[in-house]
Amino acid sequence: MVLKDKELIKIGTRIHQVTHKNGIKDNEHHHVFIAELKVSIAALKMQEEEVAGLELWNLTVLKETKNLENVLLPRFHEYYVSVYNKIISHLK
């Protein structure tokens, strides 16, 4: 499925930087958008060469990351809360 720019609402970008023990620097730009899913979830196919796994979570998880282990990174709690707030604001 190809989305047109007008069908995407950009929430923001977060740069994730990690330096691994072997010296390799891993810099990722996480671009976050809101888009309406126009097909059933069952119709989606994971790109296994790009993604190790997928999980569906309740949106409230974004507000609770500082209290949850192994869900999302607690040190980015403020960012996740801002994403939650932008999604909720858009839905109103």
QUIGIBEL-V950383 format. One record per backbone hydrogen bond with DSSP energy under -1.0 kcal/mol. NH is the residue of the N-H (numbers start at 0). CO is the residue of the C=O. Records with the same first field share a line. If there is no record, write none. Layout:
# QUIGIBEL-V950383
NH: CO + CO
This chain:
# QUIGIBEL-V950383
6: 3
7: 4
8: 33
10: 31
11: 31
13: 29
15: 27
17: 25
19: 23
22: 19
25: 17
27: 15
29: 13
31: 11
33: 8
42: 39
43: 40
47: 45
49: 46
50: 46
60: 57
61: 58
66: 63
67: 64
75: 72
76: 73
79: 75
80: 76
81: 77
82: 78
83: 79
84: 80
85: 81
86: 82
87: 83
88: 84
89: 85
90: 86
91: 87
